[in-house]
Amino acid sequence: MNNNDNQDIKTMHLSDQALGALMMALQKSLLEQSDIVPVLKEFKLTEDDSGELVILNPPLFKVAHSDLEVLSEVAETPEG
C-alpha cells in the first residue's frame, strides 16, 4: 500500500469520555481480576459532533465502603 491509498481512510480520535471509559474498563478488570477483552469488545462506539469517538455503554462497577476506606488511606499516604 502506498501513501496515496491512505487518502480514503477517515481518521478519528478518542474523546475524553472514551478515554475515561477505557480507564474504567481497566480499573474494573483489575479490581475484579477479570479479562478486559470482553468488555472492550462490547463497547458501542459513535462519532460525536466534533468527530471524536464516544462510547455509548461505558462500564459500571460498584465499590464497597470498606474499599473506599482503603482507597482513601492510600490517597492520603505521602509518597517517597
DSSP file (Angstrom, degrees, kcal/mol; ACC not computed):
  #  RESIDUE AA STRUCTURE BP1 BP2  ACC     N-H-->O    O-->H-N    N-H-->O    O-->H-N    TCO  KAPPA ALPHA  PHI   PSI    X-CA   Y-CA   Z-CA
    1    1 A M              0   0    0      0, 0.0     2,-0.2     0, 0.0     0, 0.0   0.000 360.0 360.0 360.0 129.5    0.0    0.0    0.0
    2    2 A N    >>  -     0   0    0      1,-0.1     3,-1.2     0, 0.0     4,-0.5  -0.499 360.0 -97.6 -97.8 173.5    1.4    3.4   -0.9
    3    3 A N  G >4 S+     0   0    0      1,-0.3     3,-0.8     2,-0.2     4,-0.3   0.760 117.9  65.7 -64.2 -26.3    0.7    6.7    0.8
    4    4 A N  G >4 S+     0   0    0      1,-0.2     3,-1.1     2,-0.2    -1,-0.3   0.813  93.5  61.1 -66.3 -28.7   -1.9    7.7   -1.8
    5    5 A D  G X4 S+     0   0    0     -3,-1.2     3,-1.1     1,-0.2    -1,-0.2   0.768  92.5  66.8 -68.1 -25.1   -4.1    4.8   -0.7
    6    6 A N  G X< S+     0   0    0     -3,-0.8     3,-1.4    -4,-0.5    -1,-0.2   0.613  78.5  81.8 -72.6 -11.7   -4.3    6.4    2.8
    7    7 A Q  G <  S+     0   0    0     -3,-1.1    -1,-0.2    -4,-0.3    -2,-0.1   0.753  88.7  53.8 -65.9 -23.3   -6.3    9.4    1.5
    8    8 A D  G <  S+     0   0    0     -3,-1.1     2,-0.5    -4,-0.2    -1,-0.3   0.512  87.4  98.4 -87.7  -5.4   -9.5    7.4    1.6
    9    9 A I    <   -     0   0    0     -3,-1.4     2,-0.6    -4,-0.1    -3,-0.0  -0.729  66.1-145.3 -89.5 124.5   -9.1    6.4    5.3
   10   10 A K        -     0   0    0     -2,-0.5     2,-0.4     2,-0.0    -2,-0.1  -0.774  15.7-154.8 -87.8 125.4  -11.0    8.5    7.8
   11   11 A T        -     0   0    0     -2,-0.6     2,-0.3     2,-0.0    -2,-0.0  -0.788  13.9-179.5-101.7 145.9   -9.1    9.0   11.0
   12   12 A M        -     0   0    0     -2,-0.4     2,-0.3    40,-0.0    40,-0.2  -0.921  15.6-139.0-136.9 162.4  -10.8    9.7   14.3
   13   13 A H  E     -a   52   0A   0     38,-0.5    40,-3.1    -2,-0.3     2,-0.3  -0.857  27.8-102.2-120.1 157.2   -9.6   10.3   17.9
   14   14 A L  E     -a   53   0A   0     -2,-0.3    40,-0.1    38,-0.2     2,-0.1  -0.594  36.1-130.1 -76.0 137.3  -10.9    9.1   21.2
   15   15 A S     >  -     0   0    0     38,-2.2     4,-2.4    -2,-0.3     5,-0.2  -0.331  27.7-104.4 -75.4 167.4  -12.9   11.7   23.1
   16   16 A D  H  > S+     0   0    0      1,-0.2     4,-2.3     2,-0.2     5,-0.1   0.875 125.2  54.9 -59.9 -36.1  -12.1   12.4   26.8
   17   17 A Q  H  > S+     0   0    0      2,-0.2     4,-2.2     1,-0.2    -1,-0.2   0.912 107.6  48.1 -62.7 -43.4  -15.3   10.4   27.6
   18   18 A A  H  > S+     0   0    0     35,-0.5     4,-2.3     2,-0.2    -2,-0.2   0.896 110.8  50.7 -66.4 -40.6  -14.0    7.4   25.6
   19   19 A L  H  X S+     0   0    0     -4,-2.4     4,-2.2     1,-0.2    -1,-0.2   0.911 110.6  50.1 -62.3 -41.4  -10.6    7.6   27.3
   20   20 A G  H  X S+     0   0    0     -4,-2.3     4,-2.4     1,-0.2    -2,-0.2   0.894 109.1  51.4 -62.5 -40.1  -12.4    7.7   30.7
   21   21 A A  H  X S+     0   0    0     -4,-2.2     4,-2.2     2,-0.2    -2,-0.2   0.887 109.4  50.3 -65.0 -39.0  -14.5    4.6   29.7
   22   22 A L  H  X S+     0   0    0     -4,-2.3     4,-2.1     2,-0.2    -2,-0.2   0.908 110.9  48.9 -64.1 -41.4  -11.3    2.7   28.7
   23   23 A M  H  X S+     0   0    0     -4,-2.2     4,-2.7     2,-0.2    -2,-0.2   0.888 109.9  51.7 -66.0 -38.4   -9.7    3.6   32.0
   24   24 A M  H  X S+     0   0    0     -4,-2.4     4,-2.8     2,-0.2    -1,-0.2   0.897 108.5  51.8 -63.6 -39.8  -12.9    2.5   33.9
   25   25 A A  H  X S+     0   0    0     -4,-2.2     4,-2.3     2,-0.2    -2,-0.2   0.906 110.8  48.0 -62.7 -41.3  -12.7   -0.8   32.0
   26   26 A L  H  X S+     0   0    0     -4,-2.1     4,-2.2     2,-0.2    -2,-0.2   0.935 112.8  47.3 -65.0 -46.3   -9.1   -1.3   33.0
   27   27 A Q  H  X S+     0   0    0     -4,-2.7     4,-3.0     1,-0.2     5,-0.2   0.910 112.0  51.2 -61.4 -42.0   -9.9   -0.5   36.6
   28   28 A K  H  X S+     0   0    0     -4,-2.8     4,-2.6     1,-0.2    -1,-0.2   0.923 110.5  47.9 -61.9 -44.8  -12.8   -2.8   36.6
   29   29 A S  H  X>S+     0   0    0     -4,-2.3     5,-2.1     1,-0.2     4,-0.6   0.870 114.1  47.6 -66.3 -35.4  -10.8   -5.7   35.2
   30   30 A L  H  <5S+     0   0    0     -4,-2.2     3,-0.3     3,-0.2    -2,-0.2   0.933 114.4  45.1 -69.5 -45.7   -8.0   -5.1   37.8
   31   31 A L  H  <5S+     0   0    0     -4,-3.0    -2,-0.2     1,-0.2    -3,-0.2   0.897 122.5  36.7 -64.7 -40.5  -10.4   -4.9   40.7
   32   32 A E  H  <5S-     0   0    0     -4,-2.6    -1,-0.2    -5,-0.2    -2,-0.2   0.488 103.8-129.8 -89.7  -3.5  -12.4   -7.9   39.6
   33   33 A Q  T  <5 +     0   0    0     -4,-0.6     2,-0.3    -3,-0.3    -3,-0.2   0.941  62.5 137.6  49.9  52.6   -9.3   -9.7   38.4
   34   34 A S      < -     0   0    0     -5,-2.1     2,-0.3    -6,-0.2    -1,-0.2  -0.774  62.8 -85.7-124.1 167.5  -11.1  -10.4   35.1
   35   35 A D        -     0   0    0     -2,-0.3     4,-0.4     1,-0.1    -5,-0.0  -0.568  27.4-157.2 -75.6 130.8  -10.3  -10.3   31.4
   36   36 A I  S  > S+     0   0    0     -2,-0.3     4,-2.3     1,-0.2     3,-0.3   0.706  77.2  82.2 -80.4 -21.1  -10.7   -6.8   29.9
   37   37 A V  H  > S+     0   0    0      1,-0.2     4,-2.5     2,-0.2     5,-0.2   0.894  88.2  50.1 -58.0 -47.5  -11.2   -8.1   26.3
   38   38 A P  H  > S+     0   0    0      0, 0.0     4,-1.2     0, 0.0    -1,-0.2   0.885 111.1  50.8 -60.5 -35.3  -14.9   -9.0   26.5
   39   39 A V  H  > S+     0   0    0     -4,-0.4     4,-0.5    -3,-0.3     3,-0.4   0.938 112.1  46.4 -64.7 -46.1  -15.6   -5.5   28.0
   40   40 A L  H >< S+     0   0    0     -4,-2.3     3,-1.0     1,-0.2    -1,-0.2   0.884 109.7  54.0 -64.1 -38.6  -13.8   -3.8   25.2
   41   41 A K  H 3< S+     0   0    0     -4,-2.5    -1,-0.2     1,-0.2    -2,-0.2   0.772 105.7  54.5 -67.2 -25.3  -15.4   -6.0   22.5
   42   42 A E  H 3< S+     0   0    0     -4,-1.2    -1,-0.2    -3,-0.4    -2,-0.2   0.567  79.5 121.0 -85.5  -9.2  -18.9   -5.0   23.8
   43   43 A F    <<  -     0   0    0     -3,-1.0     2,-0.6    -4,-0.5    -3,-0.0  -0.309  54.5-147.9 -58.1 133.6  -18.2   -1.2   23.5
   44   44 A K        -     0   0    0      2,-0.0    12,-3.2    13,-0.0    13,-0.5  -0.937  20.4-162.3-104.0 118.8  -20.7    0.6   21.3
   45   45 A L  E     +B   55   0A   0     -2,-0.6     2,-0.3    10,-0.2    10,-0.2  -0.755  15.7 169.1-106.9 146.8  -18.9    3.5   19.6
   46   46 A T  E     -B   54   0A   0      8,-2.1     8,-2.9    -2,-0.3     2,-0.5  -0.951  34.0-110.2-145.1 166.3  -20.3    6.5   17.8
   47   47 A E  E     -B   53   0A   0     -2,-0.3     6,-0.2     6,-0.2     2,-0.1  -0.851  29.9-146.4-101.0 132.6  -18.9    9.8   16.5
   48   48 A D    >   -     0   0    0      4,-2.9     3,-1.8    -2,-0.5    -1,-0.0  -0.248  37.9 -86.0 -87.5-177.1  -19.8   13.0   18.2
   49   49 A D  T 3  S+     0   0    0      1,-0.3    -1,-0.1     2,-0.1    -2,-0.0   0.740 127.9  53.6 -62.5 -24.7  -20.3   16.4   16.6
   50   50 A S  T 3  S-     0   0    0      2,-0.1    -1,-0.3     3,-0.0     3,-0.1   0.419 120.0-106.1 -92.5   2.7  -16.6   17.2   16.8
   51   51 A G  S <  S+     0   0    0     -3,-1.8   -38,-0.5     1,-0.3     2,-0.2   0.575  78.3 129.1  87.3   9.5  -15.6   14.0   15.0
   52   52 A E  E     -a   13   0A   0    -40,-0.2    -4,-2.9     1,-0.1    -1,-0.3  -0.660  63.0-104.9 -97.2 155.7  -14.3   12.2   18.1
   53   53 A L  E     -aB  14  47A   0    -40,-3.1   -38,-2.2    -2,-0.2   -35,-0.5  -0.577  34.1-169.4 -79.6 139.4  -15.3    8.7   19.2
   54   54 A V  E     - B   0  46A   0     -8,-2.9    -8,-2.1    -2,-0.3     2,-0.6  -0.970  19.5-131.6-126.6 142.7  -17.7    8.3   22.1
   55   55 A I  E     - B   0  45A   0     -2,-0.4   -10,-0.2   -10,-0.2   -12,-0.0  -0.864  13.0-165.2 -97.8 121.0  -18.5    5.1   24.0
   56   56 A L  S    S+     0   0    0    -12,-3.2    -1,-0.1    -2,-0.6   -11,-0.1   0.721  83.5  39.3 -78.4 -22.6  -22.3    4.7   24.4
   57   57 A N  S    S-     0   0    0    -13,-0.5    -1,-0.2   -15,-0.0     3,-0.1  -0.546  76.0-176.5-128.8  67.6  -22.1    2.0   27.0
   58   58 A P        -     0   0    0      0, 0.0   -36,-0.1     0, 0.0   -37,-0.1  -0.270  37.1 -95.2 -62.8 152.3  -19.2    2.7   29.4
   59   59 A P        -     0   0    0      0, 0.0     2,-0.4     0, 0.0   -34,-0.0  -0.345  37.7-157.8 -70.5 149.5  -18.6    0.1   32.1
   60   60 A L        +     0   0    0     -3,-0.1     2,-0.3    -2,-0.0    -3,-0.0  -0.948  15.0 168.8-123.3 145.9  -20.1    0.4   35.5
   61   61 A F        -     0   0    0     -2,-0.4     2,-0.3     2,-0.0   -33,-0.0  -0.986  26.1-126.2-153.8 156.2  -18.9   -1.2   38.8
   62   62 A K        -     0   0    0     -2,-0.3     2,-0.4     0, 0.0    -2,-0.0  -0.767  13.8-154.2-104.6 147.4  -19.7   -0.8   42.5
   63   63 A V        -     0   0    0     -2,-0.3     2,-0.1     3,-0.0    -2,-0.0  -0.982  18.1-129.0-120.5 130.6  -17.2   -0.2   45.2
   64   64 A A     >  -     0   0    0     -2,-0.4     4,-1.8     1,-0.1     3,-0.3  -0.350  24.4-112.6 -73.4 157.1  -17.9   -1.3   48.8
   65   65 A H  H  > S+     0   0    0      1,-0.2     4,-2.0     2,-0.2     5,-0.1   0.874 118.6  55.7 -57.7 -38.2  -17.5    1.2   51.7
   66   66 A S  H  > S+     0   0    0      1,-0.2     4,-1.8     2,-0.2    -1,-0.2   0.874 106.1  51.0 -64.7 -35.3  -14.5   -0.8   53.0
   67   67 A D  H  > S+     0   0    0     -3,-0.3     4,-2.5     1,-0.2    -1,-0.2   0.878 107.4  53.5 -67.0 -37.3  -12.8   -0.5   49.6
   68   68 A L  H  X S+     0   0    0     -4,-1.8     4,-2.4     2,-0.2    -2,-0.2   0.880 106.3  52.8 -65.0 -37.6  -13.4    3.3   49.7
   69   69 A E  H  X S+     0   0    0     -4,-2.0     4,-2.2     2,-0.2    -1,-0.2   0.921 110.6  47.0 -63.1 -43.7  -11.7    3.5   53.2
   70   70 A V  H  X S+     0   0    0     -4,-1.8     4,-2.3     1,-0.2    -2,-0.2   0.922 112.5  49.5 -63.8 -44.6   -8.7    1.7   51.9
   71   71 A L  H  X S+     0   0    0     -4,-2.5     4,-2.2     1,-0.2    -1,-0.2   0.887 110.5  50.8 -63.3 -38.4   -8.5    3.9   48.8
   72   72 A S  H  X S+     0   0    0     -4,-2.4     4,-1.7     2,-0.2    -1,-0.2   0.910 109.7  50.1 -64.2 -42.4   -8.8    7.0   50.9
   73   73 A E  H  X S+     0   0    0     -4,-2.2     4,-0.9     1,-0.2    -2,-0.2   0.909 111.5  48.2 -62.8 -41.9   -6.0    5.8   53.2
   74   74 A V  H >< S+     0   0    0     -4,-2.3     3,-0.6     1,-0.2    -1,-0.2   0.900 110.1  52.2 -65.5 -39.7   -3.7    5.1   50.2
   75   75 A A  H 3< S+     0   0    0     -4,-2.2    -1,-0.2     1,-0.2    -2,-0.2   0.821 110.7  48.3 -66.4 -30.1   -4.5    8.5   48.7
   76   76 A E  H 3< S+     0   0    0     -4,-1.7    -1,-0.2    -5,-0.1    -2,-0.2   0.611  87.8 101.5 -85.7 -12.5   -3.6   10.3   51.9
   77   77 A T  S << S-     0   0    0     -4,-0.9     2,-0.1    -3,-0.6    -3,-0.0  -0.590  77.3-123.0 -75.9 124.9   -0.3    8.4   52.4
   78   78 A P        -     0   0    0      0, 0.0     2,-0.2     0, 0.0    -2,-0.1  -0.436  25.0-125.9 -68.6 140.4    2.7   10.5   51.3
   79   79 A E              0   0    0      1,-0.2     0, 0.0    -2,-0.1     0, 0.0  -0.538 360.0 360.0 -82.6 150.2    4.9    9.0   48.6
   80   80 A G              0   0    0     -2,-0.2    -1,-0.2     0, 0.0     0, 0.0   0.425 360.0 360.0 113.4 360.0    8.6    8.6   49.0
